Amino acid sequence: MNRNAFRPLHQAAWTRWTFVVIAIALLILTPILVVLSSVFTDSKAIWEHLLTTVLPNYVISSVLLMIGVGGCTAVIGVGTAWLVTMCQFPGRRWFEWGLLLPLAAPAYVLAYVYTEMLEFYGPVQSILRDLFGWTSVTDYWFPAIRSLEGAIAIMSLVLYPYVYLLTRVAFLEQSVCTLEASRSLGCSPWKSFTRVALPLARPAIVAGLALVGMETLNDFGTVQYFAVNTFSVGIYRTWFGMVSVWRRPNYQQPSSSLFCC
């Protein structure tokens, strides 16, 4: 029997695998440490410039985007999870797995597709103009797809599976006897859902919304294509707007501050 297997952790010998793990960890941490090191530089002028120009817009757009995407994904994810878990209807088995398919498509790809379909020269508006005899954009109103609302809609359709998956697992783990007891006490199906099932699934919903919020704040391709100025777009512009990372370290401090948040 190998005696080293029972050696206490503080007495474990350093092997070549230890150095491999340390090297991999340092390789991963290097970009983070470089960004965080800029916190100690003097960048008062940079912060004053950002506060008076673009930073308020970045904050407002990012917060509105996170609130909008979070609300839409909560409604879609929780609603679909409840339907496929507690209701019987044709095709329910297919929907259980089909509702996860949006995770396979990046948000920016769907953004390109929906924009191509819904813009002025796309097939949807072209068909509407042919049907109703409209000739110009002033003859009718159509929502702008490349906007904050469009970004919220597209990202909600892509990210709701995070909430759906975790909430469905929470509903499956709930006892049916609890819902039956609420029904026997006079609760309607809607009250049983809102007063019993939904509070029990609250931790899973919050976990799913946390993932959605991080993905929303981390996304760059979709918001950049829709011209929505979020933190990720601002960091990208600030980072690549400088001549060199080492020549202008002050520009890294806003990025590192947002990274810590």
Secondary structure by P-SEA (a helix, b strand, c coil): cccccccccccccccaaaaaaaaaaaaaaaaaaaaaaacccccaaaaaaaaaccaaaaaaaaaaaaaaaaaaaaaaaaaaaaaaccccccccccccccccccccccaaaaaaaaaaacccccaaaaaaaaaacccccccccccccccaaaaaaaaaaccaaaaaaaaaaaaaaccaaaaaaaaaacccaaaaaaccccccaaaaaaaaaaaaaaaaaaccaaaaaaccccaaaaaaaaaacccccccccccaaaaaaaaac
